[in-house]
Amino acid sequence: MMTQVQLLEFPPAARTSLVVHGGAGALPSAVDPEFDHACRDSLRAAIHAGRHILDNGGDALDAVCAAVTCLEDQDHFNAGRGAALTSEGLPELDAAVMTGAGSAGAVTCTDIARNPVAVARAVMEHTPHVLLAAPPASMLHGWGCRTEDPQYFVTERRRRQLTLSSSRAHRHGTVGAVARDHSGKIAAATSTGGVTGQLPGRIGDTPLIGAGTWADDTTCGVSCTGTGEFFMRAVLAHDVHARIRYAGMSLPQAATSAVRDGLEARGGDGALIAVDRSGTAVVAWNSPTVWWAVASGQGALVGGDRSTEALP
């Protein structure tokens, strides 16, 4: 089941903007109120973590990494602890970060990084590379990244879902954040466990720069969530940027048309969050549900399956 493309637009604040997502795709009937409440609480914590950095003059990269780390540490998202499991019942975690100045880093197929987003940032800052697969613990420790035994990431809920991999009840949970800071710099970060029951070694859109994650100070930052293969084929995150840069679209126009052409027209579904150089933030989706939170010119809001509410 897919819906037509939907869009939420939030005007820029005086100085900064931040938007986060907790995944998209679940059928509303499959989401119980307790789980919805837990997701919203975690999104509140993530938006507060990122906004605290921005409000105190910190930069966009620090803000998105703080927000995503907060979500990776919760066991009800498909990222970090509690992430989806492969067909062999094991975690394989992906993450990416990108700055609007053009720096990028990503990690894929790690089963030991407590916070994959921190490893993605370390790849960007400590190596000449963009993407590393399953870096060893010694390398992660050298970068100051925390590690865990692979069983740390495995929860009973995900074990149960592995036996129901054809169900849409759990098709959500990839997390991401995009921010514009006080100096106009933009950054994006995304983290995921992939798809429940995926083949070992499968890589989705999240760690592929341009597919699930993108940032450019002159246009926008984007983080995606949904059926990764469709985002990869459409190079969707970069497509939003290209529509702004080359077609002269506004961010709402670019986000809506990219989801329509890249997902809806191809039979895929999902969502994206984005912030442009003015600080305008959007959430665009064609999936039945999407969890998000935003701090912008309208204050701080959180939304999901059932409603939208203001944050303190």
Buried (B, 14 or more C-beta within 10 A) or exposed (E): EBEEBBBBBBEBBEBBBBBBBBBBBBBEEBBEEEBBEBBBEBBBBBBBBBBEBBBEEBBBBBBBBBBBBBBBBBBBBBBBBBBBBBEEEEBBBBBBBBBBEEBBBBBBBBBBBBBBBBBBBBBBEEBEEBBBBBBEEEBBEEBEBEBBEBEBBBBEEBEEBBEEBEEBBBBBBBBBBBBBBBEBBBBBBBBBBBBBBBEEEBBBBBBBBBBBBBBBBEBBBBBBBBBBBBBBBBBBBBBBBBBBBEEEBBBBBBBBBBBBBBBBEEEBBBBBBBBBBBBBBBBBBBBBBBBBBBBBBBEBBBBBBEEEEEBE
